[in-house]
Amino acid sequence: MRKQFSFIMVLIISAMILLAGCGKSSDSGSGSTEGDTFKVGLEAGYAPFNWTQNDDSNGGVKIEGSSEYAGGYDIEVAKKIADGLGKKLVIVKTEWDGLVPALTSGKIDAIIAGMSPTAERKETIDFSDNYYKSNLVMVVKKGGKYEGATSIQDFKGAKVTAQLNTFHYTVIDQIEGVKKATAMDNFPAMRVALESGMIDGYVSERPEAVSASAANENYAMVEFTDGFQTSEDDTAIAVGLKKDSELTDTINEILKGISEEDRTSIMDEAIKNQPAAE
């Protein structure tokens, strides 16, 4: 009887262990909802590619862990990719310098932030096919001495800057005799510096410059007949992904389904819908 009791107890304990194991497996399965999300990192401060707003107007998407929302061209592209992947889009607001580390550490699944697939970045992460291409321009004070510039060399002696850790900052060296100001963290900071007279201009891409001049009548965009020398990768915009990501091929297929006409239309809407404060 004692042996039989012991045997029964062993069976009971074994069953409990088995059930506990199933419980753990189930818990980890519920955690797999992470696999149902597509976490996108961006700084939400680079209109019209991306910006921060107070509500979900014009297709804004809630920023994770915040009461704010993100909108812009990148958001609309991210939506299309998330839909194509069959996943829920999650926006993770991240400082520019933190985007690549966030991707490589697994905090986000992709960078969709107006990022160019430069050779230097390709050493650390992979990129999708391009989803936008633009030209470099300068943003200056409207009515100032540089508004009528046609060549980058017209900025000789000017105080010029660009965003920190971007190729925009490196091309300033192509201007002879320029006063290269300290790089700045973001575009809102550069706009403030321009309006206050700390700088004479900042290097940007055409959509951001159109956005800046539309948002504030004190800014003007300068396009050049004799402009900056850049590579195609420098002026293209692509989705940043982990090295050898299994998402790359699928995302490229999704991007192929967005026509040039649609891309232009999305950008035009983004420029129109950007917050006036940007």
Backbone torsions as a table, in degrees:
resi	resn	phi	psi	omega
1	MET	NA	-40.7	-179.5
2	ARG	-64.5	-41.5	179.7
3	LYS	-64.8	-39.2	-179.7
4	GLN	-65.4	-40.2	178.5
5	PHE	-62.6	-44.1	179.5
6	SER	-61.4	-40.6	-179.1
7	PHE	-64.3	-41.4	178.9
8	ILE	-63.5	-41.8	178.8
9	MET	-61.5	-40.5	178.0
10	VAL	-60.6	-42.7	179.5
11	LEU	-62.7	-42.9	-179.5
12	ILE	-62.9	-46.9	-179.7
13	ILE	-62.2	-41.9	179.1
14	SER	-61.2	-42.2	179.3
15	ALA	-63.5	-39.5	179.0
16	MET	-64.7	-41.5	178.5
17	ILE	-63.3	-42.3	-179.7
18	LEU	-63.0	-43.5	178.9
19	LEU	-64.7	-39.9	178.2
20	ALA	-61.9	-41.7	178.6
21	GLY	-62.0	-41.0	178.3
22	CYS	-64.0	-37.6	179.4
23	GLY	-62.1	-42.5	179.6
24	LYS	-64.7	-42.0	179.8
25	SER	-61.3	-40.7	179.7
26	SER	-65.6	-39.8	179.4
27	ASP	-61.5	-44.8	-178.6
28	SER	-67.2	-28.9	177.1
29	GLY	-67.9	-39.1	178.9
30	SER	-67.0	-30.2	175.7
31	GLY	-68.2	-17.2	-178.7
32	SER	-71.6	-0.2	173.4
33	THR	-60.2	-20.6	173.2
34	GLU	-54.7	-35.8	-179.4
35	GLY	-71.2	-12.0	178.7
36	ASP	-91.6	-0.8	-179.7
37	THR	-111.5	155.6	175.0
38	PHE	-121.5	99.8	-174.7
39	LYS	-88.1	117.7	-176.3
40	VAL	-112.4	129.7	178.0
41	GLY	-99.4	137.7	174.0
42	LEU	-161.3	162.9	-175.6
43	GLU	-87.4	-14.5	179.6
44	ALA	54.8	43.3	178.4
45	GLY	-154.6	29.4	-175.7
46	TYR	-133.0	61.4	179.7
47	ALA	-62.7	142.8	6.4
48	PRO	-92.3	7.3	178.8
49	PHE	-69.3	-44.5	177.0
50	ASN	-159.2	148.5	179.5
51	TRP	-155.5	172.8	177.5
52	THR	-107.2	137.7	177.0
53	GLN	-139.9	170.1	-171.5
54	ASN	-89.0	-13.6	-177.3
55	ASP	-146.0	-172.1	-175.8
56	ASP	-95.6	19.9	180.0
57	SER	-62.2	151.4	179.3
58	ASN	53.7	34.7	174.6
59	GLY	82.8	17.5	179.2
60	GLY	-60.5	145.3	-179.9
61	VAL	-115.5	134.0	-177.7
62	LYS	-60.2	136.8	177.8
63	ILE	-84.0	130.4	-177.6
64	GLU	-55.6	132.0	177.2
65	GLY	70.5	21.4	-176.5
66	SER	-144.0	161.7	174.1
67	SER	-91.3	-1.5	-177.8
68	GLU	-92.3	169.0	-179.2
69	TYR	-126.7	158.2	176.8
70	ALA	-115.2	140.3	177.5
71	GLY	-136.0	173.9	176.1
72	GLY	123.5	179.5	-177.2
73	TYR	-58.0	-46.9	-179.2
74	ASP	-60.3	-37.2	-179.7
75	ILE	-63.9	-42.8	-179.2
76	GLU	-66.2	-38.7	176.4
77	VAL	-66.0	-42.4	179.4
78	ALA	-60.9	-38.5	177.7
79	LYS	-60.3	-46.0	-178.8
80	LYS	-63.4	-39.4	179.2
81	ILE	-67.7	-45.1	179.4
82	ALA	-59.9	-42.6	178.3
83	ASP	-61.7	-43.7	179.9
84	GLY	-64.5	-31.0	178.4
85	LEU	-83.8	-12.2	-177.1
86	GLY	71.7	32.8	-177.6
87	LYS	-124.0	160.5	176.4
88	LYS	-83.4	129.7	179.9
89	LEU	-76.3	129.2	174.7
90	VAL	-123.7	125.4	-179.6
91	ILE	-97.9	125.2	179.0
92	VAL	-114.0	105.9	-178.9
93	LYS	-70.9	122.5	-172.6
94	THR	-140.9	136.8	176.1
95	GLU	-58.9	148.6	-176.4
96	TRP	-50.5	-49.6	-177.9
97	ASP	-65.5	-19.0	-178.1
98	GLY	-93.4	-4.3	-174.7
99	LEU	-65.7	-50.7	-178.9
100	VAL	-64.2	-45.7	176.1
101	PRO	-59.8	-37.0	179.0
102	ALA	-64.6	-36.0	179.0
103	LEU	-71.0	-48.7	-176.6
104	THR	-68.3	-25.1	179.5
105	SER	-87.9	-6.5	178.0
106	GLY	88.7	7.1	178.5
107	LYS	-70.4	-28.1	176.4
108	ILE	-131.7	160.4	-179.7
109	ASP	-94.8	-22.7	-176.6
110	ALA	-159.7	154.9	171.6
111	ILE	-107.3	118.1	173.9
112	ILE	-126.7	85.7	-165.5
113	ALA	-145.2	35.3	-177.9
114	GLY	63.4	32.6	-175.5
115	MET	-92.6	133.7	178.7
116	SER	-88.1	140.2	-179.2
117	PRO	-82.2	66.3	-177.3
118	THR	-71.4	159.3	-179.6
119	ALA	-58.5	-38.9	-179.4
120	GLU	-63.7	-43.9	-180.0
121	ARG	-68.4	-33.0	-179.1
122	LYS	-65.7	-15.6	176.4
123	GLU	-71.2	-24.8	-175.4
124	THR	-107.1	-38.0	-177.0
125	ILE	-134.1	168.1	175.1
126	ASP	-100.3	166.1	178.2
127	PHE	-133.3	152.1	173.1
128	SER	-76.5	-178.3	167.6
129	ASP	-63.4	161.2	-178.3
130	ASN	-67.1	143.4	174.0
131	TYR	-116.7	-0.1	173.0
132	TYR	-164.0	152.5	176.0
133	LYS	-138.1	137.9	-175.2
134	SER	-141.9	174.8	177.6
135	ASN	-113.9	153.2	176.8
136	LEU	-82.8	138.0	178.5
137	VAL	-137.1	-176.2	176.2
138	MET	-125.3	141.1	173.5
139	VAL	-104.9	127.2	-175.7
140	VAL	-133.5	176.6	175.5
141	LYS	-73.6	132.0	176.2
142	LYS	-67.0	132.4	-179.3
143	GLY	83.6	-1.8	179.9
144	GLY	-83.1	178.1	-174.6
145	LYS	-68.7	-15.7	-176.3
146	TYR	-103.3	-1.8	-176.5
147	GLU	-62.9	-32.6	-177.8
148	GLY	-90.0	10.5	-178.4
149	ALA	-61.7	142.4	175.9
150	THR	-119.3	-16.2	179.2
151	SER	-126.2	149.7	176.9
152	ILE	-63.7	-25.1	-179.6
153	GLN	-71.5	-12.6	174.4
154	ASP	-68.2	-11.2	179.8
155	PHE	-94.3	17.9	174.8
156	LYS	-58.9	127.9	-179.4
157	GLY	84.6	-6.1	-179.0
158	ALA	-82.9	152.0	174.8
159	LYS	-89.6	110.4	-174.0
160	VAL	-125.8	141.9	176.9
161	THR	-137.3	-176.3	176.2
162	ALA	-162.3	178.5	-177.5
163	GLN	-72.0	141.9	179.0
164	LEU	-59.4	138.7	176.8
165	ASN	59.6	39.2	172.4
166	THR	-128.7	159.5	177.8
167	PHE	-70.1	-18.7	176.1
168	HIS	-54.3	-38.5	-177.1
169	TYR	-72.4	-34.6	-177.7
170	THR	-71.2	-31.6	-177.0
171	VAL	-72.0	-15.3	177.5
172	ILE	-57.1	-29.5	-179.6
173	ASP	-63.3	-15.4	178.8
174	GLN	-75.8	-11.2	179.1
175	ILE	-91.1	118.2	-178.7
176	GLU	-70.0	131.3	175.6
177	GLY	72.0	14.6	179.6
178	VAL	-72.7	150.9	173.0
179	LYS	-97.9	95.5	-174.3
180	LYS	-75.5	109.1	-178.9
181	ALA	-79.1	162.7	179.5
182	THR	-58.6	136.8	178.5
183	ALA	-63.3	150.0	-177.6
184	MET	-115.7	157.2	-173.6
185	ASP	-68.3	-34.8	-174.0
186	ASN	-154.5	172.0	-175.9
187	PHE	-73.5	-39.3	175.1
188	PRO	-55.8	-38.0	179.0
189	ALA	-66.0	-38.3	179.5
190	MET	-68.5	-36.3	179.0
191	ARG	-65.1	-41.2	177.6
192	VAL	-63.7	-43.0	179.9
193	ALA	-63.1	-37.8	178.8
194	LEU	-66.3	-46.1	-178.0
195	GLU	-66.2	-32.5	-178.6
196	SER	-82.0	-9.3	179.7
197	GLY	89.4	4.8	177.9
198	MET	-65.0	-31.3	178.1
199	ILE	-132.4	161.7	177.7
200	ASP	-97.1	-16.6	179.8
201	GLY	-177.9	161.7	173.7
202	TYR	-135.2	147.1	-179.6
203	VAL	-80.0	136.4	-179.3
204	SER	-150.7	177.8	172.2
205	GLU	-97.9	155.1	-171.0
206	ARG	-52.4	-46.5	-178.6
207	PRO	-58.9	-40.8	179.5
208	GLU	-66.7	-37.7	-179.7
209	ALA	-68.4	-40.5	174.9
210	VAL	-60.7	-42.7	179.2
211	SER	-61.1	-45.3	-178.3
212	ALA	-63.5	-46.1	-177.6
213	SER	-70.7	-28.0	177.1
214	ALA	-74.9	-31.9	-177.5
215	ALA	-80.5	-27.1	-175.8
216	ASN	-142.5	120.1	-176.7
217	GLU	-67.4	-9.7	178.8
218	ASN	-84.1	-6.7	-179.5
219	TYR	-105.5	150.5	175.5
220	ALA	-136.9	148.1	177.7
221	MET	-98.7	133.6	176.8
222	VAL	-109.9	118.1	173.4
223	GLU	-103.1	145.0	-171.2
224	PHE	-109.7	143.7	167.1
225	THR	-85.8	-28.8	174.7
226	ASP	-119.4	89.3	-170.0
227	GLY	-104.8	-163.2	-178.9
228	PHE	-73.5	145.4	173.6
229	GLN	-86.0	119.8	-178.3
230	THR	-137.2	162.1	173.4
231	SER	-92.5	166.0	179.8
232	GLU	-62.1	-38.1	179.5
233	ASP	-64.6	-32.5	-179.1
234	ASP	-63.7	-38.6	-174.4
235	THR	-98.8	0.7	176.8
236	ALA	-90.9	161.2	177.6
237	ILE	-125.0	132.2	-177.9
238	ALA	-143.1	167.9	178.5
239	VAL	-84.3	125.7	176.5
240	GLY	-83.2	131.7	-177.3
241	LEU	-136.0	160.0	176.3
242	LYS	-61.6	153.4	175.1
243	LYS	-54.7	132.2	177.9
244	ASP	57.3	33.1	180.0
245	SER	-64.4	139.7	178.4
246	GLU	-73.7	-9.5	-179.6
247	LEU	-83.5	-19.5	-169.6
248	THR	-56.5	-52.0	-176.9
249	ASP	-62.4	-42.7	-179.4
250	THR	-65.0	-43.0	179.3
251	ILE	-63.5	-39.2	177.6
252	ASN	-61.9	-38.3	177.6
253	GLU	-66.0	-40.1	178.3
254	ILE	-64.2	-43.2	180.0
255	LEU	-63.8	-34.9	177.8
256	LYS	-61.3	-26.3	-179.2
257	GLY	-80.9	-4.8	177.3
258	ILE	-99.2	108.7	-176.1
259	SER	-68.6	161.9	177.1
260	GLU	-61.7	-36.1	178.1
261	GLU	-62.4	-43.2	178.7
262	ASP	-65.4	-40.6	-179.4
263	ARG	-62.9	-42.2	178.2
264	THR	-64.8	-42.6	180.0
265	SER	-63.2	-41.9	179.1
266	ILE	-63.2	-41.7	179.5
267	MET	-66.9	-42.4	178.6
268	ASP	-59.4	-41.3	178.4
269	GLU	-66.0	-39.8	179.8
270	ALA	-63.3	-42.6	178.8
271	ILE	-63.6	-39.2	-179.0
272	LYS	-69.6	-35.9	-172.2
273	ASN	-92.2	-6.3	-176.8
274	GLN	-57.6	145.2	177.4
275	PRO	-61.7	141.8	-178.0
276	ALA	-61.3	-26.3	-178.1
277	ALA	-75.0	-15.5	-175.6
278	GLU	-71.6	NA	NA
